[in-house]
């Protein structure tokens, strides 16, 4: 696995049925379904697999694959801080 991009997370919010959605800027490289991203949270790091990427003229939004309903529920309430992270491809 290797770094395929850099992403600046600007905000996050929950969406019913999808879990947490992050909005930000793709600073370098690319992001695609199946890639991984590690975020810093108040309780430590969490690595998530990207389910979908939507890119428009201003932002890139990401949704994720969860390791079960407990993780999805846990992240649904989480407010991720602004940060720059690496995107890891297969």
Backbone as CSV, one residue per row, in Angstrom:
resi,resn,N_x,N_y,N_z,CA_x,CA_y,CA_z,C_x,C_y,C_z
1,UNK,0.845,-1.176,0.000,0.000,0.000,0.000,0.889,1.237,0.000
2,UNK,0.430,2.285,-0.675,1.247,3.481,-0.793,0.372,4.730,-0.713
3,UNK,0.998,5.846,-0.436,0.292,7.118,-0.391,-0.078,7.518,-1.820
4,UNK,-1.370,7.733,-2.049,-1.839,8.112,-3.380,-2.383,9.543,-3.422
5,UNK,-2.479,10.179,-2.246,-2.983,11.545,-2.225,-2.911,12.157,-0.838
6,UNK,-3.208,13.457,-0.786,-3.295,14.196,0.486,-4.634,14.924,0.479
7,UNK,-5.289,14.919,1.640,-6.638,15.453,1.757,-6.703,16.373,2.969
8,UNK,-7.287,17.555,2.781,-7.497,18.482,3.896,-8.966,18.434,4.288
9,UNK,-9.224,17.841,5.449,-10.574,17.766,5.984,-10.955,19.133,6.548
10,UNK,-12.047,19.687,6.073,-12.504,20.995,6.542,-13.673,20.874,7.515
11,UNK,-14.563,19.902,7.273,-15.681,19.691,8.196,-16.234,18.291,8.022
12,UNK,-16.953,17.851,9.035,-17.596,16.548,8.984,-18.985,16.668,9.594
13,UNK,-19.872,15.778,9.144,-21.231,15.775,9.676,-21.868,14.418,9.399
14,UNK,-22.848,14.035,10.224,-23.526,12.763,10.010,-24.658,12.898,8.995
15,UNK,-24.872,11.838,8.225,-25.992,11.748,7.297,-26.676,10.407,7.547
16,UNK,-27.963,10.440,7.846,-28.694,9.201,8.094,-28.542,8.245,6.922
17,UNK,-28.225,7.016,7.234,-28.054,5.989,6.223,-26.654,5.898,5.633
18,UNK,-25.851,6.962,5.763,-24.489,6.954,5.214,-23.424,7.004,6.290
19,UNK,-23.774,7.447,7.478,-22.772,7.632,8.523,-22.148,9.006,8.414
20,UNK,-20.873,9.077,8.705,-20.191,10.372,8.693,-19.752,10.714,7.267
21,UNK,-19.898,11.981,6.917,-19.439,12.505,5.637,-18.397,13.569,5.937
22,UNK,-17.284,13.546,5.225,-16.278,14.589,5.392,-16.194,15.398,4.109
23,UNK,-16.017,16.696,4.278,-15.895,17.629,3.167,-14.531,18.292,3.281
24,UNK,-13.825,18.390,2.172,-12.516,19.022,2.204,-11.942,19.190,0.818
25,UNK,-10.629,19.354,0.779,-9.916,19.584,-0.470,-8.925,18.459,-0.730
26,UNK,-8.916,17.964,-1.945,-7.909,17.014,-2.373,-6.695,17.842,-2.772
27,UNK,-5.667,17.835,-1.932,-4.503,18.695,-2.132,-3.546,18.154,-3.181
28,UNK,-3.476,16.823,-3.281,-2.520,16.196,-4.174,-2.990,14.783,-4.472
29,UNK,-2.711,14.296,-5.664,-3.013,12.913,-5.998,-4.496,12.668,-6.200
30,UNK,-4.948,11.480,-5.764,-6.345,11.100,-5.961,-6.861,10.275,-4.791
31,UNK,-8.175,10.162,-4.728,-8.862,9.310,-3.753,-9.907,8.516,-4.511
32,UNK,-10.049,7.242,-4.145,-11.062,6.418,-4.806,-11.632,5.410,-3.816
33,UNK,-12.741,4.855,-4.174,-13.382,3.831,-3.371,-12.383,2.695,-3.120
34,UNK,-12.297,2.263,-1.864,-11.374,1.189,-1.494,-10.087,1.680,-0.870
35,UNK,-9.742,2.962,-1.068,-8.559,3.544,-0.418,-8.832,3.719,1.073
36,UNK,-7.779,3.988,1.823,-7.884,4.170,3.277,-7.413,5.559,3.675
37,UNK,-7.946,6.036,4.788,-7.576,7.341,5.320,-7.604,7.243,6.843
38,UNK,-6.613,7.837,7.493,-6.532,7.813,8.958,-6.730,9.228,9.484
39,UNK,-7.738,9.366,10.351,-8.045,10.662,10.954,-7.609,10.687,12.409
40,UNK,-7.202,11.854,12.881,-6.958,12.068,14.300,-8.270,12.502,14.932
41,UNK,-8.610,11.870,16.057,-9.822,12.212,16.795,-9.423,12.578,18.217
42,UNK,-10.384,13.011,19.004,-10.104,13.339,20.403,-9.662,12.113,21.195
43,UNK,-10.064,10.925,20.759,-9.713,9.701,21.480,-8.641,8.868,20.778
44,UNK,-7.959,9.432,19.780,-6.897,8.715,19.083,-7.138,8.681,17.589
45,UNK,-6.383,7.841,16.907,-6.506,7.720,15.451,-7.544,6.678,15.082
46,UNK,-8.192,6.906,13.935,-9.113,5.915,13.390,-8.878,5.833,11.883
47,UNK,-8.739,4.605,11.386,-8.527,4.367,9.958,-9.825,3.837,9.362
48,UNK,-10.260,4.470,8.279,-11.498,4.079,7.611,-11.235,3.809,6.138
49,UNK,-12.020,2.888,5.586,-11.950,2.614,4.155,-12.974,3.502,3.447
50,UNK,-12.550,4.132,2.369,-13.425,5.027,1.618,-14.437,4.210,0.821
51,UNK,-15.726,4.565,0.988,-16.802,3.908,0.237,-17.076,4.645,-1.063
52,UNK,-17.097,5.981,-0.996,-17.417,6.778,-2.183,-16.737,8.136,-2.098
53,UNK,-16.417,8.670,-3.269,-15.810,9.993,-3.405,-16.674,10.797,-4.362
54,UNK,-17.037,12.005,-3.946,-17.760,12.918,-4.836,-16.953,14.208,-4.909
55,UNK,-16.597,14.598,-6.122,-15.788,15.801,-6.314,-16.583,16.789,-7.161
56,UNK,-16.683,18.021,-6.651,-17.293,19.086,-7.443,-16.244,20.173,-7.664
57,UNK,-16.640,21.338,-8.109,-15.683,22.401,-8.432,-14.963,22.939,-7.209
58,UNK,-15.546,22.770,-6.026,-14.964,23.368,-4.827,-14.432,22.365,-3.812
59,UNK,-15.052,21.193,-3.688,-14.721,20.270,-2.604,-14.712,18.819,-3.054
60,UNK,-14.138,17.998,-2.182,-14.221,16.549,-2.330,-14.887,16.009,-1.067
61,UNK,-15.980,15.281,-1.224,-16.649,14.681,-0.069,-16.428,13.175,-0.087
62,UNK,-16.241,12.627,1.106,-15.956,11.202,1.250,-16.972,10.566,2.190
63,UNK,-17.393,9.342,1.866,-18.151,8.501,2.786,-17.348,7.219,2.985
64,UNK,-17.726,6.429,3.991,-16.859,5.337,4.423,-17.589,4.014,4.612
65,UNK,-16.802,2.937,4.599,-17.261,1.594,4.920,-16.954,1.369,6.397
66,UNK,-17.933,0.860,7.136,-17.764,0.669,8.584,-17.602,-0.803,8.932
67,UNK,-16.951,-1.050,10.066,-16.695,-2.417,10.534,-17.867,-2.944,11.347
68,UNK,-19.044,-2.431,11.109,-20.239,-2.881,11.806,-21.051,-1.708,12.324
69,UNK,-22.244,-2.003,12.838,-23.137,-0.936,13.296,-22.599,-0.154,14.486
70,UNK,-21.798,-0.794,15.334,-21.241,-0.090,16.496,-20.301,1.025,16.042
71,UNK,-19.405,0.733,15.106,-18.480,1.758,14.616,-19.234,2.870,13.894
72,UNK,-20.238,2.504,13.111,-21.022,3.509,12.398,-21.723,4.445,13.380
73,UNK,-22.294,3.873,14.440,-22.988,4.679,15.450,-21.995,5.573,16.198
74,UNK,-20.832,5.032,16.536,-19.791,5.784,17.241,-19.342,6.990,16.415
75,UNK,-19.127,6.782,15.133,-18.659,7.860,14.269,-19.760,8.853,13.915
76,UNK,-20.996,8.413,13.986,-22.128,9.280,13.675,-22.153,10.504,14.593
77,UNK,-21.667,10.344,15.809,-21.669,11.425,16.796,-20.344,12.187,16.841
78,UNK,-19.381,11.793,16.058,-18.043,12.361,16.145,-17.906,13.619,15.293
79,UNK,-17.231,14.616,15.839,-16.914,15.834,15.106,-15.405,15.851,14.884
80,UNK,-14.993,15.577,13.658,-13.562,15.503,13.359,-12.981,16.906,13.207
81,UNK,-11.795,17.155,13.766,-11.168,18.474,13.628,-10.565,18.665,12.239
82,UNK,-10.343,19.921,11.861,-9.653,20.234,10.611,-8.256,19.609,10.667
83,UNK,-7.869,18.933,9.582,-6.568,18.267,9.543,-6.199,17.904,8.119
84,UNK,-4.916,17.685,7.878,-4.432,17.200,6.593,-3.964,15.760,6.800
85,UNK,-4.450,14.860,5.935,-4.163,13.434,6.097,-3.740,12.813,4.761
86,UNK,-3.064,11.689,4.860,-2.661,10.936,3.670,-3.783,9.984,3.267
87,UNK,-3.909,9.791,1.962,-4.800,8.778,1.411,-3.907,7.607,1.018
88,UNK,-4.262,6.417,1.480,-3.461,5.228,1.233,-4.201,4.318,0.259
89,UNK,-3.576,4.053,-0.882,-4.173,3.181,-1.888,-3.663,1.763,-1.757
90,UNK,-4.331,0.850,-2.420,-3.957,-0.563,-2.388,-2.722,-0.823,-3.237
